[in-house]
Amino acid sequence: MYYSVHPPSDYLLRHQPRLLPGWSQPIASMLVLLQPSQVALVERTADTEHEKEHLRSHFLVLGGAIAQMLQNEGYLAEVFDPRTGWPMLSGAGTLSLDDVAVAGSALGYSTGHCGNCRVILHPSLGTAVYPSTLVSSASVPVLEAIAHQVIENQPKFSEN
């Protein structure tokens, strides 16, 4: 698993009212999480759908734990559902978030299209990578510290 914390993209700042209409504070940081996949995520098969759901579930647990710690410290935090792009903890707005676009922009990776889906073209993992996004009103160093604490202390993630 790979993760990095960044200031919010111009896109997130510009579209925050449509992404998170209930937020009273600006997005100050974003976590981009990339999970290696057991299969390339380019074709829609039973195996790829199972793998995507497995990785999605793992992110929702992990992202939920990070968001909870941030909220306990008084910050706003949101986990975006990688499958739909809608926020999981706040009321949905009129715009969903594209995790592939966020990860590609933040990390400088190319993206591609596969049918109706966009995929990351990772330099070493190719298309066998699953991106996810969390945003917060916490500063970059605060989100970085909390994400590190949660991710480094998580139980070993089962590959299946």
C-alpha positions in Angstrom: 0.0 0.0 0.0 1.2 3.5 -0.9 -0.1 6.7 0.5 0.8 10.4 0.4 -0.7 13.6 1.9 -1.0 16.7 -0.2 -2.5 20.2 -0.1 -5.9 20.1 -1.8 -5.9 20.3 -5.5 -7.3 23.4 -7.3 -10.2 21.2 -8.4 -11.1 20.2 -4.8 -11.0 23.8 -3.7 -13.0 25.1 -6.6 -15.7 22.4 -6.3 -15.8 22.0 -2.6 -19.3 23.5 -2.3 -20.6 20.9 -4.8 -18.7 18.0 -3.4 -19.2 18.7 0.4 -22.0 21.3 0.7 -22.3 20.9 4.5 -18.7 21.7 5.3 -18.2 24.9 7.2 -14.4 24.9 6.8 -12.2 24.7 3.7 -10.4 21.5 2.7 -6.8 21.9 3.9 -5.4 18.5 3.0 -6.0 15.3 1.1 -4.8 11.7 1.5 -4.2 9.7 -1.7 -4.1 6.0 -1.0 -3.0 3.4 -3.6 -3.6 -0.2 -3.0 -1.8 -2.8 -5.2 -4.3 -5.2 -6.8 -3.9 -8.9 -7.4 -5.2 -8.3 -11.0 -5.1 -5.6 -13.6 -8.2 -3.5 -13.2 -8.9 -3.0 -16.9 -11.6 -5.6 -17.8 -14.9 -6.1 -16.1 -14.8 -9.7 -14.9 -15.9 -11.5 -11.8 -12.3 -11.5 -10.6 -11.7 -7.8 -11.1 -15.1 -6.9 -9.5 -14.3 -9.1 -6.5 -10.9 -7.5 -6.1 -12.2 -4.0 -6.4 -14.8 -4.7 -3.8 -12.2 -6.2 -1.5 -9.9 -3.2 -1.9 -12.8 -0.8 -1.5 -13.8 -2.4 1.8 -10.3 -2.2 3.1 -10.1 1.5 2.3 -13.5 2.2 3.9 -12.3 0.7 7.1 -8.9 2.3 7.0 -10.2 5.7 5.8 -13.0 5.5 8.4 -10.4 5.0 11.2 -8.4 8.0 10.0 -11.5 10.1 9.6 -12.6 9.2 13.2 -9.3 10.2 14.6 -9.4 13.5 12.8 -12.9 14.2 14.0 -11.9 13.3 17.5 -9.3 16.1 17.2 -12.0 18.6 16.0 -11.3 18.5 12.3 -13.7 17.8 9.5 -12.9 14.6 7.5 -14.5 12.9 4.5 -13.9 9.5 2.9 -15.1 9.3 -0.7 -16.5 6.0 -1.8 -14.1 4.8 -4.6 -16.9 3.0 -6.4 -19.3 5.9 -6.6 -17.3 9.0 -5.8 -19.8 10.2 -3.2 -18.9 11.2 0.3 -19.5 8.5 3.0 -19.7 10.6 6.1 -21.3 13.9 5.0 -24.3 14.7 2.9 -23.7 14.3 -0.8 -23.5 17.3 -3.0 -24.2 17.6 -6.7 -20.8 16.4 -7.8 -19.0 13.1 -7.2 -15.2 12.8 -6.9 -13.1 10.9 -9.4 -10.3 9.1 -7.4 -8.4 8.3 -10.5 -8.2 11.9 -11.5 -7.3 13.0 -8.0 -4.5 10.4 -7.7 -3.2 11.0 -11.2 -3.0 14.8 -10.7 -1.5 14.6 -7.2 1.1 12.0 -8.1 1.8 13.0 -11.7 0.7 9.6 -13.1 -1.0 9.1 -16.4 -4.5 7.8 -16.6 -6.3 5.8 -19.2 -9.8 4.7 -20.1 -11.1 1.2 -20.0 -14.7 1.1 -21.2 -16.6 3.5 -18.9 -13.9 3.5 -16.2 -10.7 5.4 -15.8 -7.6 3.7 -14.5 -4.3 4.8 -13.1 -1.2 3.9 -15.1 1.3 3.4 -12.2 5.0 3.3 -13.2 5.6 -0.1 -11.5 2.1 -1.6 -10.9 0.6 -0.7 -14.3 -3.2 -0.9 -14.0 -3.1 -3.2 -11.0 -3.7 -0.4 -8.5 -6.8 0.9 -6.7 -6.9 4.6 -5.8 -8.9 6.1 -2.9 -9.2 9.6 -1.4 -9.8 11.2 2.0 -10.0 15.0 2.6 -9.8 17.0 5.8 -9.8 20.4 7.3 -6.7 19.4 9.1 -3.3 20.7 8.0 -1.1 18.5 5.8 1.2 17.7 8.8 -1.7 16.7 11.0 -3.3 14.5 8.4 0.1 13.0 7.6 0.8 12.1 11.3 -2.7 10.6 11.8 -2.6 8.6 8.6 0.8 7.3 9.4 -0.3 6.2 12.9 -3.4 4.4 11.6 -1.8 2.8 8.6 1.4 1.6 10.4 -0.7 0.2 13.3 -3.3 -1.6 11.2 -3.4 -5.4 11.3 -1.8 -7.2 8.3 -4.3 -6.8 5.4 -5.5 -10.1 4.0 -4.8 -10.4 0.2 -8.2 -12.1 -0.4 
